Amino acid sequence: MSPRPLPGREFVLTLSCPDQAGLVHAVATYLVHHSGNILESRQFDDRLQDRFFMRVHFDVSDPGISLEDLRTGFGAVAQAYGIDWRLHDASTPTRTLIMVSRFGHCLNDLLFRRSTGALNIEIPAIVSNHRDFEPLARSYGIPFHHVPVTKDTKAEAEARLLELVRELDVDLVVLARYMQILSDDLCKQLDGRAINIHHSFLPSFKGAGPYVQAHRRGVKLVGATAHYVTSDLDEGPIIEQDVVRVDHSRDPDDLVTMGRDVEAQVLARAVGWHCESRVLVNGSCTVVFR
Ligand SMILES: Nc1nc2c(c(=O)[nH]1)N[C@@H](CN(C=O)c1ccc(C(=O)N[C@@H](CCC(=O)O)C(=O)O)cc1)CN2
């Protein structure tokens, strides 16, 4: 058997389109014409929406083929089939701006996971409406931006955030227990590239104080939900969720403590999958090729 060529550069193609025959063949033919070798391919046909979703992780052995060549080449296929698509270099880290308020466990977890290489992200800035975690940012050598928010300064604060997003070429904004509601305009500007961790198992207990709400309800499970941020508070497409068991003996503060680990783990999985282009938005839901 002839030896396989040395692995080339790796790319990820994600796509969705109206379901139709020949899609996988068209993608495979495109890859062959660009010296592509499939490493992983996942597909999902949403029969209710009649929409097809695909994620292809592949390498390219021809060193003369650039990312722009690949994008130009797939543009023709996409036009023929009405495909919405994205094509990324799999090795490129996602430039991630993290926002936090007074609870830092999710921020701390993301910083550590980046430091160990568990998350392929760069963190050009940490933004907070409080100064609690400026020392933590400094300990990782990451610029910290204190952007206070009041009803009167919200517009100015959001303008400053957008300025940082543009100046630092940010790909993804993560609300790691950032407790300010983003305006409709900011949500539009960050559509599909802002992830929030909500400290409940949505759709239960939306909004502020979910652990107090859960305690009043006498729940036997508390949880966390990572979702894309939209104008509808805590209603964005869900990316990942998990729960932890509780009981009658726990007061609201106990629930806050017990929820920390599951919040951090859920957010980290969601951020990791987003950064590996494993999450595709399907209307108000997601398809996650995890
Ligand atoms: N536009 C959106 N903004 C935010 C979302 C979202 O889904 N869409 N998620 C929240 C996070 N969050 C729960 O996870 C949350 C944060 C804050 C509040 C809230 O009511 N806060 C203040 C009011 C602050 C303000 O007016 O800006 C309060 O406690 O009264 C509810 C839920 C992050 N932002």
The ligand as a Gaussian input file, in Angstrom:
#p B3LYP/6-31G(d) Opt

LIG

0 1
 N      -29.337000      40.703000      25.457000
 C      -28.895000      39.773000      26.323000
 N      -28.056000      40.156000      27.303000
 C      -27.616000      39.213000      28.199000
 C      -28.056000      37.889000      28.122000
 C      -28.926000      37.525000      27.049000
 O      -29.304000      36.341000      26.878000
 N      -29.315000      38.499000      26.173000
 N      -27.687000      36.987000      29.123000
 C      -27.292000      37.649000      30.356000
 C      -26.808000      36.879000      31.524000
 N      -27.851000      36.767000      32.505000
 C      -28.109000      35.492000      32.869000
 O      -27.356000      34.592000      32.483000
 C      -28.480000      37.870000      33.127000
 C      -27.736000      38.957000      33.508000
 C      -28.346000      40.043000      34.116000
 C      -29.699000      40.049000      34.369000
 C      -30.325000      41.228000      35.023000
 O      -31.540000      41.359000      35.107000
 N      -29.418000      42.105000      35.501000
 C      -29.716000      43.349000      36.185000
 C      -30.186000      44.338000      35.158000
 C      -28.933000      44.743000      34.397000
 C      -29.246000      45.565000      33.189000
 O      -30.327000      46.187000      33.125000
 O      -28.385000      45.551000      32.272000
 C      -30.578000      43.094000      37.347000
 O      -30.120000      42.227000      38.088000
 O      -31.592000      43.765000      37.549000
 C      -30.461000      38.963000      33.979000
 C      -29.861000      37.863000      33.371000
 C      -26.200000      38.635000      30.049000
 N      -26.743000      39.601000      29.180000

